[in-house]
Amino acid sequence: MVPKGLKANVKVFLILVSLIVLIKVATVQFSSQYSSLPSESSLPPETNLRAKSSFSLDTDPIPSRPSQPQDDLNQPILSHLNLKALNQETPDILKELSTEFLPGYKSFCWYRSSKGTTSEQKATTNDHKATTELLCLPRVYLAGMPKCGTSDLFSKLVWHPDIVEPKQKEPQYWARDRYHPDHPLLTYLRDLHAGKEIGQDSVLIDGSTTTLHYHRGWEWRHPGAKTIPVPNVDLIRGITPRAKILAILRDPVERLFSNYLMGMFMLGKKFNNADHFRDSVVNAIEVYNQCVNGKGFRACCFDSKVRIENEGNGIYLHNGLYSCFVPEWDKKFGDNFMVVLLEEYKSSPIKVLMEIFDFLEVSKPDEEELKSFLATSKVQNSRSHRDQATRNQFDMYQETRLLLEDFYRPFNENLASY
């Protein structure tokens, strides 16, 4: 859903040599299965470095945006999921999840008995408060993308009295932790409200920026599988059909460089400089293009080997391939999916925040109170000290910037339509 001011086709970035032009985003029609692959497409022959990063995605035409999904039932809809694979990956989801949510609650809540089981009766009555625990799944997912201003946006969203601040912004449950037995669903659900009382108007939020795009390791969890058995978008769509999905994006070249600076800091690498960044970008594009030549565009969006090889050098190339992820979430969630641009959020925070609150269907805040809050609050994680310290030492070469602009251009153009 695109609220007023960000309406119709969501804008994304068309990068020119030194000018970022905001362009409209439309939905890409992929096959009915999120992880299914189209007929193999490959890059045209390349003769030089610039050509290797400039290929066409015109073989994947963009149709009109799909209509809003019609599932309005207050219950999970799991029939379309690979339940065998889900039970193998995360058995406690099927064990703990209620078959019906409490009526009248904005978040997706049910009562869990002291024996660790749920029933339809307990999920629809308040008579068991003394012997049961209220659990809720998020109403809102701030699902991506990394290094696009999610920390600041999250801090502004939880200012709203209806939105419950969780124990941590990014629990990383759906993309990572759900595969590990020592990170059970029950712990995730309890951390979402962090001991706060949950009322009917309470809106729980998950700010994990991996939710939109991260499936690393799926090939090893399911040897022999040709596609991702249980993609994040299908899982969240199945358990909470009416969830609100929010994503914030930025110029993918700037996003990549910011991610590199943070990655080098986290990895403890001392050789982060313009030469290393350029060489790592060249190698990452080579690795990605080799994958596309062999497997096609859609397969390489989720190829774990490619991601691991590139991210080891601090190059999170995939995180800027918005056309890999955005269209499918838009297709599955329709008007319950919203994209915000970091550039627009920075230039008009009041306007964008008011539109987001409207999208989330929370009470409308007093605009003057919001202005007062923004005037006194710090910008969160804005070119943090670790990034800024490195930026003061070097910036990327112009040739590296042009190379990245050429690489990302067809992906951005693929999202631009009518």
C-alpha positions in Angstrom: 0.0 0.0 0.0 1.3 3.4 -0.9 -0.2 6.2 1.2 -0.8 9.7 -0.1 2.4 11.4 -1.1 4.1 8.1 -1.9 1.1 6.8 -3.9 0.6 4.7 -7.1 4.0 3.3 -8.1 6.6 3.5 -5.3 9.7 5.4 -6.3 13.0 3.8 -6.5 16.4 5.0 -7.8 17.5 5.4 -11.3 21.2 6.2 -11.1 22.9 8.4 -13.6 26.6 9.4 -13.6 26.4 12.0 -10.8 22.6 12.5 -10.4 20.1 10.3 -8.6 16.7 10.5 -10.1 13.8 9.0 -8.2 11.8 6.8 -10.4 8.5 4.9 -9.9 8.4 1.4 -8.7 6.1 -1.1 -10.2 5.6 -4.8 -9.6 7.5 -7.5 -11.4 5.4 -10.5 -12.3 7.3 -13.6 -11.3 6.0 -17.1 -11.3 3.4 -18.2 -8.8 6.0 -19.7 -6.5 8.3 -17.1 -4.8 11.3 -19.3 -5.3 10.6 -20.7 -8.7 12.9 -19.8 -11.5 12.1 -18.5 -15.0 13.6 -20.0 -18.1 17.3 -19.4 -18.0 18.4 -16.0 -19.0 22.0 -15.0 -19.4 24.0 -11.9 -19.8 24.9 -10.7 -23.3 28.6 -11.1 -24.3 30.9 -8.7 -22.5 34.1 -7.2 -23.8 35.0 -4.8 -21.0 34.5 -4.2 -17.3 31.8 -1.6 -17.7 29.8 -3.9 -20.0 29.9 -6.7 -17.4 27.8 -4.7 -15.1 25.3 -3.5 -17.6 22.8 -6.1 -18.7 19.2 -6.0 -19.5 16.4 -7.5 -17.5 13.8 -6.8 -20.2 13.0 -10.6 -20.4 11.0 -10.1 -17.2 8.2 -7.7 -18.2 6.4 -5.7 -15.5 2.6 -6.0 -15.4 0.2 -3.8 -13.6 0.4 -3.9 -9.8 -1.8 -6.7 -8.3 -4.9 -5.9 -6.4 -5.1 -6.2 -2.6 -5.1 -9.8 -1.3 -8.6 -10.7 -0.2 -7.7 -12.9 2.8 -9.4 -11.1 5.7 -9.8 -14.1 8.0 -8.4 -13.6 11.5 -6.4 -16.8 11.4 -3.3 -18.3 9.8 -3.7 -19.6 6.3 -1.0 -22.3 5.9 -2.4 -24.4 3.1 0.0 -23.0 0.5 3.1 -23.6 2.6 5.4 -26.6 2.4 4.4 -27.8 5.9 6.8 -30.7 5.8 9.8 -28.4 5.2 8.5 -25.9 7.8 8.2 -28.6 10.4 11.7 -29.7 9.6 13.1 -26.2 9.8 11.0 -24.8 12.7 8.7 -27.3 14.4 7.7 -25.0 17.2 5.9 -22.7 14.8 3.3 -25.3 14.1 3.4 -26.4 17.8 2.9 -22.9 19.3 0.8 -21.1 16.7 -2.9 -20.8 17.4 -5.4 -21.8 14.8 -7.3 -18.6 15.5 -6.4 -15.1 16.8 -8.3 -13.1 19.4 -11.0 -10.9 17.8 -10.6 -7.1 18.3 -6.8 -7.1 18.7 -4.7 -5.1 16.2 -1.8 -7.5 16.7 -2.3 -11.2 16.1 -2.8 -12.6 19.6 -3.9 -15.8 21.4 -3.7 -17.3 24.8 -1.2 -20.1 25.5 -2.1 -22.5 28.3 0.3 -23.4 31.1 0.7 -26.8 29.5 2.2 -25.1 26.4 -0.7 -25.8 24.0 -3.4 -23.7 22.5 -6.9 -24.3 21.5 -9.6 -22.5 19.5 -11.6 -22.1 22.7 -8.7 -20.5 24.5 -7.8 -18.3 21.5 -11.2 -16.7 21.5 -12.1 -16.0 25.1 -10.7 -14.0 28.0 -11.7 -16.5 30.6 -8.3 -18.1 30.8 -6.2 -15.1 31.8 -5.4 -16.5 35.2 -3.9 -19.7 33.8 -2.7 -18.6 30.4 -0.2 -16.3 28.8 -1.1 -13.8 26.1 1.2 -14.1 23.0 1.1 -11.9 19.9 2.8 -12.0 16.6 3.8 -8.6 15.1 1.3 -6.4 13.3 4.1 -4.5 11.7 7.4 -5.6 10.1 10.0 -3.0 9.3 11.5 -5.6 7.0 14.4 -3.8 5.2 16.7 -2.8 4.0 20.0 -2.7 5.9 21.9 0.7 5.9 18.8 2.5 4.6 17.8 4.4 7.8 15.8 1.7 9.5 17.3 2.5 13.0 16.2 6.1 12.8 12.8 5.3 11.4 12.2 2.5 14.0 13.0 5.0 16.8 10.4 7.4 15.4 7.7 4.7 15.0 8.0 3.4 18.6 7.4 7.0 19.8 3.8 6.5 18.9 1.8 5.4 22.0 0.1 2.5 20.2 3.3 0.9 18.9 5.0 -1.3 21.5 8.8 -1.1 21.6 10.2 -4.6 21.7 13.2 -5.8 23.7 15.4 -5.3 20.7 14.9 -3.7 17.3 16.1 -6.7 15.3 15.4 -10.1 16.8 16.3 -11.7 13.4 13.9 -14.5 14.1 12.3 -15.2 10.7 15.4 -15.0 8.5 17.9 -16.5 10.9 17.0 -17.6 14.4 14.1 -19.8 13.6 16.5 -22.4 12.3 18.2 -22.7 15.7 16.6 -24.8 18.5 18.2 -22.5 21.1 16.1 -19.5 19.7 12.5 -20.8 20.2 9.5 -19.0 18.9 8.2 -18.6 22.5 11.3 -16.4 23.4 10.8 -14.3 20.3 7.1 -13.7 21.1 7.9 -12.8 24.7 10.6 -10.4 23.7 8.3 -8.6 21.3 6.3 -7.0 24.1 9.2 -7.0 26.6 6.9 -7.5 29.6 4.6 -4.6 28.6 0.8 -5.0 28.9 -0.8 -5.7 25.5 -4.2 -4.2 24.8 -6.5 -4.4 21.8 -5.0 -1.3 20.2 -1.4 -2.4 20.9 0.7 -2.7 17.7 3.7 -5.0 18.0 6.6 -4.4 15.6 9.6 -6.4 14.4 12.4 -4.2 13.0 14.6 -7.0 11.6 16.1 -5.7 8.3 16.8 -9.3 7.1 13.2 -10.2 6.8 12.7 -8.8 3.3 15.7 -10.5 1.6 17.8 -12.9 3.7 17.7 -16.7 3.0 21.3 -17.5 3.2 22.0 -21.2 3.8 18.8 -22.6 2.5 20.6 -24.9 0.1 22.4 -26.7 2.9 19.3 -26.9 5.1 17.5 -28.6 2.2 20.0 -30.6 0.1 18.8 -31.3 -3.4 16.0 -28.6 -3.3 15.8 -26.5 -6.4 14.0 -23.6 -4.8 13.6 -22.1 -1.3 11.0 -24.4 0.4 9.6 -21.8 2.9 10.5 -18.2 1.8 10.0 -15.5 4.4 7.4 -13.7 2.4 5.2 -16.9 2.1 5.7 -17.8 5.8 4.7 -14.4 7.1 1.9 -14.1 4.6 0.7 -17.5 5.8 0.7 -17.0 9.6 -0.4 -13.4 9.5 -2.2 -12.6 6.2 -3.1 -9.0 7.4 0.4 -8.0 8.6 1.7 -4.6 7.6 5.1 -4.7 5.8 7.2 -1.6 5.7 10.5 -1.2 3.8 12.8 1.8 3.5 15.2 2.0 0.5 18.0 4.3 -0.6 20.4 4.8 -3.6 21.9 1.3 -3.8 25.4 2.6 -4.4 25.5 4.7 -1.2 23.8 1.8 0.6 26.6 -0.6 -0.5 29.4 1.8 0.5 27.8 2.4 3.9 27.5 -1.4 4.4 31.1 -1.9 3.4 32.3 0.6 6.0 30.3 -1.1 8.7 31.3 -4.5 7.5 35.0 -3.8 7.6 34.6 -2.4 11.1 32.7 -5.4 12.3 35.2 -7.8 10.6 38.1 -6.0 12.1 39.7 -5.4 8.7 42.4 -2.8 8.7 42.9 -2.5 4.9 39.6 -0.7 4.1 40.6 1.9 1.6 39.6 3.0 -1.9 41.7 0.4 -3.6 40.4 -2.5 -1.6 36.8 -1.3 -2.1 37.3 -1.0 -5.8 38.9 -4.4 -6.1 36.3 -6.0 -4.0 33.5 -4.5 -6.0 35.0 -5.7 -9.3 35.3 -9.2 -7.9 31.8 -9.2 -6.5 30.3 -8.2 -9.8 32.3 -10.9 -11.6 31.1 -13.5 -9.2 27.5 -12.4 -9.5 27.6 -12.2 -13.3 29.1 -15.7 -13.5 26.2 -17.0 -11.4 23.6 -15.3 -13.7 25.3 -16.7 -16.8 24.9 -20.1 -15.4 21.7 -20.0 -13.4 19.7 -17.0 -14.4 18.6 -13.8 -12.6 16.1 -15.2 -10.1 18.3 -18.1 -8.9 21.2 -15.8 -8.2 19.1 -13.5 -6.1 19.1 -16.2 -3.5 22.4 -18.0 -4.2 24.1 -18.5 -0.8 27.5 -19.3 -2.2 27.6 -16.0 -4.1 26.5 -14.0 -1.1 29.0 -15.6 1.2 31.9 -15.1 -1.2 31.1 -11.4 -1.7 30.1 -10.6 1.9 33.4 -11.9 3.1 35.0 -8.9 1.5 32.4 -6.5 2.9 30.5 -6.2 -0.4 26.8 -6.8 0.3 25.9 -6.5 -3.4 22.6 -8.4 -3.1 21.1 -6.0 -0.6 20.8 -3.3 -3.3 19.1 -5.6 -5.8 15.6 -4.4 -4.8 14.0 -5.9 -7.9 14.8 -9.3 -6.4 12.6 -8.8 -3.3 10.3 -5.8 -3.4 7.9 -7.0 -6.2 7.1 -10.3 -4.5 6.3 -8.7 -1.2 4.1 -6.2 -3.0 2.4 -9.0 -4.9 1.7 -11.0 -1.8 0.7 -8.2 0.6 -0.8 -5.6 -1.8 -2.1 -2.6 0.1 -0.5 -3.9 3.3 3.0 -3.3 1.8 4.6 0.1 1.8 8.0 1.4 0.5 9.6 4.6 1.8 12.6 6.3 0.3 15.3 7.4 2.7 15.9 10.6 0.7 12.2 11.6 1.0 12.1 10.6 4.7 15.2 12.8 5.4 13.8 15.8 3.5 10.2 15.6 4.8 10.1 13.5 8.0 6.8 14.9 9.3 5.0 14.2 6.1 6.4 10.7 5.6 5.8 9.7 9.3 2.2 10.9 9.2 1.7 8.8 6.0 3.2 5.8 7.7 1.0 6.1 10.8 -2.0 6.3 8.5 -0.8 3.2 6.7 -0.3 1.3 10.0 -3.9 2.3 11.0 -2.8 3.6 14.4 -4.3 6.7 16.0 -3.4 9.9 14.3 -0.8 11.8 16.4 -0.8 15.5 17.1 1.4 17.0 14.4 2.8 19.6 16.7 3.8 17.0 19.2 5.5 15.0 16.5 7.4 18.1 15.4 8.5 18.8 18.9 9.7 15.2 19.3 11.7 15.3 16.1 13.2 18.6 17.1 14.6 17.1 20.3 15.5 13.6 19.2 18.8 12.5 17.8 19.1 10.9 14.3 19.8 7.3 15.0 22.8 5.5 13.4 23.4 8.4 10.9 26.8 7.8 9.5 27.8 6.3 12.8 31.2 7.0 14.2 32.7 3.8 12.8 31.5 4.7 9.3 32.4 8.4 9.6 35.9 7.8 10.9 36.6 5.8 7.7 34.8 8.2 5.4 37.0 11.0 6.7 40.0 8.9 5.4 38.7 7.9 2.0 35.8 7.9 -0.4 35.2 5.5 -3.3 36.9 6.3 -6.6 34.7 7.9 -9.3 35.4 4.9 -11.5 34.1 2.6 -8.8 31.0 4.7 -8.4 30.3 4.6 -12.2 30.9 0.9 -12.2 28.3 0.4 -9.5 25.8 2.8 -11.1 26.1 0.8 -14.3 25.6 -2.5 -12.4 22.5 -1.4 -10.5 20.9 0.6 -13.3 19.1 -2.3 -15.1 17.7 -3.5 -11.8 16.3 -0.1 -11.1 15.0 0.2 -14.6 13.3 -3.2 -14.2 11.3 -1.7 -11.3 10.4 1.4 -13.4 7.3 1.0 -15.5 4.2 3.0 -16.3 
